[in-house]
């Protein structure tokens, strides 16, 4: 696919903020997307569209949570010109959030930047800097509850790979930083350029669904293991009556107590959890077998193809047949 970027005659400066114990892929993923954009532009005889640089409060080699270190430049003056600020995530994000000087720098830097983005738990640092008030955001599915509890005025969405609210972009965990940066490139250079980069990197230009496509079991399993046995039972009885009365009875609770405790433990209503478990089972069947859609819908408890189709669109943002087409057996 040709690379034909419509770019200004100067590279856009993109700063990726690091800190000790940063998640390596939160940095490497976005950096590689931008580097590939530059490579493809040069091959096409165009100017490099981006000038990416890793920055940190303590410059030099910054250790990541995986043990590999990344070379970082010093934090620039907060008022220096900037196109895009990307805040990485990782275990060290919590310490960074507690650093008043870091919070102030992020807040001031975002005020200069044309747009600000975060990868994974980098959203917590944006929140600590006061940049998420009243916005729609996302983060790694395992930390959506904590983000919502920490910043009550923020609307946290657990399904999207990334969310754009105005000039603030947030993304899900780890590899979602690639999806986010491809979207930033598409906004700058157009779909053709972003697709060419995705093809070169052998990734989806636009992933077919949200985070929930990967594992309903993982999404439902939090620190509270109260309902682990119930979830196992649900997965083994997809065609059974999985309405609230039956689930409450299986959990050994009153319906009222079950509803309250289940939502607290998982962040979902029982109906949404059942839907995700059924979609997960259907997704596996679609990707691993050639069983007809009608039979999959029946075996997974949907009752009809149309009901399954609506659930797929709600959970994965892609219909069953399109999902199967992406992953042919």
N, C-alpha and C positions, 0 to 999 in steps of 0.2 A: 504494500500500500504506500503510495507516495506521501512524503512529508512536506507539507506546504504551509508553514506557519505564517500567520499574519502578526508580525511582532514589531515593536518599536526599534529604532536603531541603537538600542543600548540594552544590556542584560538587566533583568529584574533581580534585585538582590533578595535572596531568601535566607533567613537565619533560622537554623534549627538549634533550639536551646537544649543543652546537655547538662547533666549533673551526675555526681557519683551514683553508681548503681542504676544507671539508665538502662532501659530495655534496648538491646542492640538493634533489633529489627525496626523499632520505632524510629531509629535514626537512619539505618542503612536503606530501608525501603523507600522512604521519600527521597533520600539523597540520590539513589540509583535512578528513580524515575526522572528527576531533573537532569542528571548526568546524561541519560539516554536521550532526553529531549535535545540537549546540546549537541550530542554526537550526530543525531539524525539531521538536525538543522545544518550542521557544518557539511555533511555529505551532500545536502541539497543546495549548497552554496549560499546558505543564509547565515545571518549572524546568530551567535549563541543567545538563546532567549533568557537564560537564567545564570545567576552568579550565586550558587548555593555555598553556604559556609556554616560549619558547626561552631557554636560559641558556648562558652561556659564561664562561670564566675571565677573559677580557678583554671586558667588556660594550661595547655599542655596535653598530656595524655590523661584522659578521663576514663576511669574503669567502668565497664558495664556490668550488669548483673550476671552475664554469662562468663565473665572473666576476661574477655577481650577488651582492650582499651581503644579509645577513639581520640584522634588528635583534634583539639579544639582551640580556636582563637579566643582572645579576651572578649568580654562583653563590650560592645561598642557603646559610645555615648548614647544615652536613651533618646536624644533628640536628633540623631543622625538619620538621613534619609533611608527608608526601608519600604520594600514592596510587601513582603510576606514574612510573618513570624510564625514558626511552627514549634510548638512545645511538645517534646517527647514525653513518654511515660516511663514507668518502671518502678521497682521497689523504692528507689531514692526520691520519688515524687513527694512522699510524705514529709521527708526532711526538708526538701526544697520549699514546700508550702509553709513551713514554720519559720523560714528565713525572711525577716521583714524587708531586708535589702533586695532580695530576689523578687518578692511580691511587688515591691515598688518599681523595680526595673521592668518587670513584665507589664505592669499597668501602664507605665509611661511609654514603653516601646510599642505596645499595642495601639496607643493613641496616635503614634506617628505612622504605623503601618497601614497599607491599603486594606489588608485583611489579616486576621489572626486565626491560627488553627491549632488543634491539639490532636495527639495520637494517644489512644488508650487512656491511662490514668493521668496523662498530662492535663486532662480536663479539670482535675482537682486544683492544679496550680492556676489555671485560668479562673476558676471559681474563687480561690483564695485571693486573687488579685482584683476581684470585684467585676470581672468581665462577663459573667454569665447571668446576671440578674434578669429574671423574667424571660430568659431565652429557652428555646428547645435545644437539647444537647443529647449526646450519647457518649458512652465509654465502653470498656470491656464489659461483657454481660455479667461477669462475676462481681463487678463493682458498681453496677447501676443503683442498687439499693443504698449503698453507702454514699454515693454521690447525691442522691435525692435527700437522704437524711442530713447530710452535711450542709446542703444548700437548698432549703425548703422552697425558695422562690423560683427554683429552676425546674423546668419540665424535662425530666429525664426519660428518654425513649430507649427501650432495651433491644428493639429489633433491628433498626437500620445499621448499615455498615458505616455510614457517615450522615451527619445532619448539618445543613447550612441554615443559619438564622442571621440574616443580614450579612455583615462582614466577618462573622465568627463561624468557623467550621470546626466541628468535633467529629472524631471517628471512634470506631470500636477498637478491639484489641489487636495488637501486634501487626499482622499482615494487612489489616485494614488501613494502615498508613499508606500502603501502595494505592488502594482504591481512592483514598482521600486525595492524594497528590495527583493521580490521573484526572480526578474531577477538577482540581485546581488548574491543571494544564488545559483541560478541555474548555474551561471558562476563559482562559487566556488566549489560546491558540486555535481552538475549534476542535470538533469531534475527529476530523481526519488525523490531526496530529496526535491526539490522545490515543486513538485506535492504533496508529502506527507504533507508538511506544509500547502499548500493551502487547501487540503482536511480537515485537522484538523481545520483550521480557517473558513471553509465553504465559501471560496472565489474562484474565477477563478484563476487557475494557470497562464493562459494567457487570459486576457479579450478579448471577440470577437469583437474588433473594437476600434475606437479612441474616443476622447472626444465628437466628433460630434454625437455619437450615442444617447446621452442623450436628447438633445433638440435643434433643429435647431432654434427655436424661441429665446431661451436664447442666443445662439451663435451670432445671428444677432442683438440682442437688446443691443446696447451700450449706452454710455452717450448721444449720439446724437439721438433724437427721430424723426428726420426728416422723416424717412421712416417707422415708425411703422405702419401707416395706409396702406401703400403699402404692407408691409409684411402680414398684416391681409387679405388684398385683395388677395394676392398670395395664401395663405392657403385655401381660400374659392373658388378659381378658378383654381385648379390644372390642369384641362383639357383644359384650355384656352390657347391662344397664349401668352406665357410669354417671348417672345423675347424682345430685348432692345427697339425697337420702341413702342411696346405695353406698356411696363413698364414705359418708359419715358412719354408717353401720360397720363398714369394713375397717375403719380407723378406730372404732370403739368410742365414738364421741356423739354428743347431741349435734343436731344439724347446726344450731346457732353457734355452738362452741367450735365446731369443725370449720365453718365458714370464716370465723374470726381468726383462728389460729393458722389456718391454711394460707390465707392471704398474707399474714404477717411473716410466715416462714418462707414463702416462695415468691411473694410479690405479684402473684397471679390469682385470679378467681379459679375455682375448680373447673368451670366450663372451659376457660382458656387453656388450662393445663391439660385437660383431656384432649382438646383439639390438637395441641402441640404433640402429645404422645402419639396420637393417631397419624398426624402428618409425618412424624419421624418414621413410623413403621411403613407408611405408604412410600415415603421417599426412598427408603432402603429397598423396598420391593421394586420400585421403578428403575433404580440404578443397578440392581443385581439380577433381575429376572426379566423374562418376556411375557409375564402373566398379563392378560388383558386388564385394562383400567377398570372395567366393570367388576371384575372379580377382586381386584385389589381394594376397591371402594367397599365391597361387601366384607372382605376378610378383616379390614382395618376398622370396621365399625361405623363407617360413614353412611351406609345404607344406600346411597346412590352416587353416581359419578358427579352429578351437579353439586351435591353437598361437599364432596371431596374437592371439586374444583374451587368452590368458594373458600374453603378452608386453606387451600394452597395459596390462593391469591392473598388472603389475609395474613398468613404466616410467612410465606416465602416470596410474595410478590411475583409469582410465576405460576402458570397453570400446570397441571400434572404432565400433559403431553409434551409441553415445551421443556419441562425439567428432564423428562426421559430422553428427549432429543439431544440435550446437552451431554448426557452421560450414557451413550448407547452401549448395550451389552455385547 
